[in-house]
Amino acid sequence: MSNPRALLIIDYTNDFVADKGSLTCGLPGQKIDAFIAQRAQTYLAQNDFVYLPTDLHQAHDSYHPESKLFPPHNLADTWGRALYGKTGAWFQAHQTSDHVQAFAKTRYNAFTGTDLDLLLRTRHITEIELVGVCTDICILHTAIGAYDLGYQLTIPKAGVATFNPQGHLWALDHFKNVLGATVLE
């Protein structure tokens, strides 16, 4: 029997995806919603794991480096931090499963300051698939973190999006040619 795999749904929140989100990638992010929800269902049906590392910020946090770069987003206990669309509905329906877990992250890389590596290793997971937003920010930094920790990476083009088309293309190339990831067409 092979080791289980994990799907990481990164930062798929209203603030990053919805039209009125404070740091939205808009339509490109919205277009991947059905794909992400379907991938989550597939992973769960195969007895694999689905993790949702989700950006969390505090209002008026002048010490956080993102405060100088971006408008306030994914603030604790706000509509903006809620998971978006079909993916959010999928999580609501499956959040009690021991194969599904959402957790807060405070940096681009979902491994930084979280128990993600320990969580994966205790379940003997060596292969992870990344979906969500933004391709050239949190997906990229999480992919680099996963690479540095020795995980095998898969990133489907249909499951990632960003507000920067050039950054999106650059990151997809970087995943494949620098990190050795499988980038699915």
Summary of the structure (lengths in Angstrom):
residues: 185
radius of gyration: 15.2
end to end distance: 27.5
largest distance: 49.2
contacts: 620
relative contact order: 0.19
helix: 41%
strand: 22%
